[in-house]
Amino acid sequence: MQAPKKHLPVVGLLGLVVIAAAGGTVYYYQFASPHTHAVPSHRLVFMTAVIQELGGFHVNNTAYLNQTTLPAFDNSKGYNLTGVKFQDYLPSYSDNKTINANTGDTITFYIHAVDGSGHGFSQYGSNHGFTIDGPTVSVAAGDALPGTIPFGKWYSVTVTFVTAGSYIYRCNIFCSDQHPFMQGNIVVS
């Protein structure tokens, strides 16, 4: 039979000191480099809207606006980026339907409605709709949300996302048999 070892309490105390020191280091690291929050930015999202059977909403391009004025816009011709300072950004998602943003971000949507007739699918009416469902959105003065987009025309709306959460943008005008699936997501963190 072996005698109990007397250094066991010292090893236990040393272990507690090491754990406490590590915890203090983790705490000090968090204090020294606090979590950073992204500065709210203005994003531009360029989209097409066609019946869901042909792809539904599709994000074509995205950018950060680096100036206070928006591009010139015409419902017949769309946007004009001449003289506009912007920087492309890539969404975190590759499905061409999900948009990522930070709390406080403003997003200007430029949406072109496309006539999907002649492709063998049932299309109803002559326009699409656009609305956003979610926790809280703030729409710029003069903009209308929800909006109606006649086929062949453009629609623009500027929205500020004031609350983190999941949002759904969707067509709110019955346009085809697959209309309930004509939607995408906005993830605000």
N, C-alpha and C positions, 0 to 999 in steps of 0.2 A: 504494500500500500504506500502511495506517494503522499508526501506532505503537501498541503495546499500552498499555492504560490502566493507570495506576499506582494508581488508587483502588480497584481490584477487591478486594485483600486487606482494605482497611478496610471495605468494604461487607460482605464475608463475615464479618468479625469482629463488626461491628455486628449482623448477622443472628443470629449465635450468642448475643450478649448479649440480644437481644430474645427469642429462643426460651427461653433460660435464665430470664430474668425472668418470662416467661409461665408456664413450668413451676413456678417458685417461687411464683407467685401462685396457681396451681391447688392446689399442695401446701398453701399457707397457708390457702386457702379451706376445703379439706377438714379441716385441723386446727382451724380456727376454728369450723366448724360440722360436727361429726362426724355420721355417719349416725345417725338416731334410731330406736330400736326401740320399738314400741308396748308399752305396759304391758299385761300379760295382763289380760283381762277375762272376765266371765261372760256368755255369750250365751244367749238363749232362742230356740229354733227350733220353730215350730208347724207341724205337717205333717199331711197326710192320706195314707192308704195305701189304694189301690184297685187292682184288677187293671190291668196295664200297658195293656191294650186300652182302658181308660177313663182313662188318664193316669198310672197308677203312683203313685210317691211325688210329692207336690206340696208345696212350701214355701208356706204361706199367709201367714206373718208372721214377723218376726225382731225381736229387741230386745236391748238391753244390760240386765242386771240391776244395779241401783244399790243393792243391799243384800246382806247376807250370807245371808239366809234365802230359800229358794225358795218360790214360790207353793204354796198348798194344792193337793193333787192327790188325785183319786179315780179308780180305773180305770173306773168307770161314768159319771162326769160330766166327767172331765177336770180341767183346771187352773182355779184361781180367782185372778184378779189383783187382787181387792179388797185394798186397803191395800199393794200391792206397788209399790215404786218401780222404774220401768224407763223406758228411752228407746228409741224405735224406731231401728233402723239398717237401711240398705238394703244388701243384698249387692252385690258388684261385678258379679254376673252376673244376667241377666234371664231365665234359662230356668226359674226356679222349681224347680230341682233341684240347683244348685250353690251351696255355702256357702263363704264365705271366712272365714279365721280367721288368727290369729297364733300363733306358737309360745308355748305356755304357756296359751293360752285354754282355758277350760272352756265346754262347750256342754251345755245341758240340752235334750234333744229331748222334745217332747210330740207323740205320734203317735196319730191316731184312725184305726182300721181301718174301712173302709167296705165293706159287702156290695155287690158288683157284679153279683149275679145279676139276671136279668130284663132284661138289655140285649142278649141275643142272642149273647153270648160264652160260651165254656166256662170255668167257674170251678170249681176243685177245692178241696175242704176247706172249712173255716169260719174260717180265720184267715190272717193274714200273719205274716211274721217280720221281724226287723230286726237287722242286724249291720253292723260296720264293719271293712273290711280296709284295712291300710296299715302304714306303718313302725312306729309305737308309739302306743298309746292307753292311758290310765289310767282305769279305771272306778271311780266313787265306791263306797265301801263300801255294801252293801245293794242296789246296782243289779245287774241281770243283763244281760249282753250276751253272746251274742245273746238276743233276747227273742221271745216269742210274743204276738201281738195278736189275740184273737178279734174277729170282725166285730162292730161296734157298741161296742167297748170302746176304752179309751185305754191307752197305754203311755208310760212316762217312763224315761229313762236319762240320767245325767250323766257326761260323758266329758271328760277333760283331754287335749289334744293336746300331747305333750311334744317331738315331733320334727317339723320342717318336712317337707313332702312332699305327695304326692297320696294321698288316701284315697277309698275307694268305700264308700258305704253301700248296702245292698241287702237285698232280701227273701230270706231263706234257707229259706223253706217253699214248695214247689211249689204255686202258686195258680192258674195259667192257662197257656194255650199260649204266651203272650209273657213268661212268668215270668223267663227269663234276662235280659231287658232292663229289669226293674223295679229300677232303681238310680239313684243320683245321685253327685255328687262333692263332696268337701270339699278345698279347696285351702288348705294351711297354709304360710304364708311367714314 
